C-alpha cells in the first residue's frame, strides 16, 4: 500500500467495497466507539493490541494515530508492544514497533 493509503485504509477500501466502508462508519465508529462501557482510550489500547496480534500492519498506523488522539502516550504504546511480544510473538511486536516508529517517530529517551 502507498503512504496515502496507509493514512486511511478505510478510504483506500471505499472504491472496491463501499458497503464495507459504510459498516465501519456505522455502526463501528458511530455506535461501538461511542458506547460508554469503555473509554475511547481503552478502546484504542484494545484495538491496537488486537491489530498487533492479528498482524494487521496496514490498519495499525491509523489506529496508532487514533490512540494518541485518545490520550495514549508513545511510552504506553511502546510498553504495550513490548508486552505483546510475549503473547502475540516477537515477529508481530517487531513489525508493530517498526510501524509505530514510521507513524509516530522515535521514542524520545528510549
Secondary structure, DSSP 8 states (H G I E B T S, - for coil): --HHHHH-HHHHHHTT-HHHHHHIIIIIIIIITT-TTS-HHHHHHHHHHHHHHHT-HHHHHHHHHHHHHTT--HHHHHHHHHHHHHHH-HHHHHHHHHHHHHHH---TT-
